[in-house]
Amino acid sequence: MTSQTMKVGLRGTVSALLEVMSGVPQGSVIVPLLFILYVNDLPDWILSNIQMFSDDTKLWRIIQSNVDIDTLRDD
């Protein structure tokens, strides 16, 4: 494993460069942006109840018939 470093910036102030012992390296800026654009449209085409927070999405529906089952599966 290669050594990784990081620094943090906040309101124009940047910390010193520090070695990171663990964590997941970030890819590019475009990937999180594309993820946000994708998930922001979810409530527009989901028919069941939906609750979203960060990268977690929950769907639920009261099942009263086979149509409800199929709708939840489709969502």
C-alpha positions as YAML, in Angstrom:
chain: A
units: angstrom
residues:
- id: 1
  name: MET
  ca: [0.00, 0.00, 0.00]
- id: 2
  name: THR
  ca: [1.27, 3.44, -0.87]
- id: 3
  name: SER
  ca: [1.36, 6.29, 1.59]
- id: 4
  name: GLN
  ca: [-1.54, 8.72, 1.38]
- id: 5
  name: THR
  ca: [-1.70, 12.28, 2.63]
- id: 6
  name: MET
  ca: [-4.47, 14.79, 3.12]
- id: 7
  name: LYS
  ca: [-5.12, 18.36, 4.12]
- id: 8
  name: VAL
  ca: [-8.34, 20.11, 5.07]
- id: 9
  name: GLY
  ca: [-9.46, 23.55, 3.95]
- id: 10
  name: LEU
  ca: [-12.09, 25.71, 5.61]
- id: 11
  name: ARG
  ca: [-12.92, 29.34, 4.80]
- id: 12
  name: GLY
  ca: [-9.61, 29.98, 3.10]
- id: 13
  name: THR
  ca: [-7.44, 28.35, 5.78]
- id: 14
  name: VAL
  ca: [-5.66, 25.10, 4.94]
- id: 15
  name: SER
  ca: [-4.22, 22.63, 7.44]
- id: 16
  name: ALA
  ca: [-0.77, 21.09, 7.23]
- id: 17
  name: LEU
  ca: [-0.31, 18.00, 5.07]
- id: 18
  name: LEU
  ca: [-0.77, 14.86, 7.21]
- id: 19
  name: GLU
  ca: [-0.26, 11.17, 6.49]
- id: 20
  name: VAL
  ca: [-3.50, 9.16, 6.43]
- id: 21
  name: MET
  ca: [-3.36, 5.72, 8.03]
- id: 22
  name: SER
  ca: [-6.76, 4.46, 6.86]
- id: 23
  name: GLY
  ca: [-9.74, 5.43, 4.76]
- id: 24
  name: VAL
  ca: [-10.96, 5.26, 1.20]
- id: 25
  name: PRO
  ca: [-9.21, 7.44, -1.38]
- id: 26
  name: GLN
  ca: [-11.55, 9.69, -3.32]
- id: 27
  name: GLY
  ca: [-11.77, 9.38, -7.09]
- id: 28
  name: SER
  ca: [-12.83, 12.53, -8.81]
- id: 29
  name: VAL
  ca: [-15.19, 15.42, -8.23]
- id: 30
  name: ILE
  ca: [-17.53, 14.38, -11.06]
- id: 31
  name: VAL
  ca: [-18.59, 11.02, -9.54]
- id: 32
  name: PRO
  ca: [-20.27, 12.49, -6.41]
- id: 33
  name: LEU
  ca: [-21.89, 15.17, -8.58]
- id: 34
  name: LEU
  ca: [-23.35, 12.56, -10.93]
- id: 35
  name: PHE
  ca: [-24.60, 10.55, -7.93]
- id: 36
  name: ILE
  ca: [-26.40, 13.61, -6.54]
- id: 37
  name: LEU
  ca: [-27.98, 14.38, -9.92]
- id: 38
  name: TYR
  ca: [-29.20, 10.78, -10.18]
- id: 39
  name: VAL
  ca: [-30.68, 10.41, -6.70]
- id: 40
  name: ASN
  ca: [-32.34, 13.84, -6.68]
- id: 41
  name: ASP
  ca: [-34.69, 12.62, -9.44]
- id: 42
  name: LEU
  ca: [-35.74, 9.46, -7.58]
- id: 43
  name: PRO
  ca: [-38.86, 10.97, -5.91]
- id: 44
  name: ASP
  ca: [-40.12, 12.07, -9.35]
- id: 45
  name: TRP
  ca: [-40.58, 8.50, -10.59]
- id: 46
  name: ILE
  ca: [-41.04, 6.44, -7.41]
- id: 47
  name: LEU
  ca: [-44.71, 5.66, -6.66]
- id: 48
  name: SER
  ca: [-44.15, 4.24, -3.17]
- id: 49
  name: ASN
  ca: [-43.29, 6.28, -0.10]
- id: 50
  name: ILE
  ca: [-39.66, 7.33, -0.11]
- id: 51
  name: GLN
  ca: [-37.29, 8.76, 2.47]
- id: 52
  name: MET
  ca: [-33.80, 9.89, 1.51]
- id: 53
  name: PHE
  ca: [-30.84, 10.94, 3.62]
- id: 54
  name: SER
  ca: [-27.28, 11.26, 2.34]
- id: 55
  name: ASP
  ca: [-26.60, 8.04, 0.42]
- id: 56
  name: ASP
  ca: [-29.39, 6.06, 2.11]
- id: 57
  name: THR
  ca: [-32.81, 5.60, 0.49]
- id: 58
  name: LYS
  ca: [-35.78, 3.76, 2.00]
- id: 59
  name: LEU
  ca: [-38.96, 2.76, 0.19]
- id: 60
  name: TRP
  ca: [-42.15, 1.47, 1.76]
- id: 61
  name: ARG
  ca: [-45.73, 0.84, 0.80]
- id: 62
  name: ILE
  ca: [-48.77, -0.63, 2.54]
- id: 63
  name: ILE
  ca: [-49.51, -3.91, 0.79]
- id: 64
  name: GLN
  ca: [-53.22, -4.43, 0.22]
- id: 65
  name: SER
  ca: [-53.13, -6.24, -3.11]
- id: 66
  name: ASN
  ca: [-50.84, -7.82, -5.67]
- id: 67
  name: VAL
  ca: [-50.72, -4.48, -7.47]
- id: 68
  name: ASP
  ca: [-49.05, -2.93, -4.39]
- id: 69
  name: ILE
  ca: [-46.48, -5.74, -4.38]
- id: 70
  name: ASP
  ca: [-45.70, -5.20, -8.06]
- id: 71
  name: THR
  ca: [-45.48, -1.42, -7.61]
- id: 72
  name: LEU
  ca: [-43.02, -1.73, -4.72]
- id: 73
  name: ARG
  ca: [-40.93, -4.20, -6.72]
- id: 74
  name: ASP
  ca: [-40.90, -1.88, -9.74]
- id: 75
  name: ASP
  ca: [-39.83, 1.05, -7.57]
...
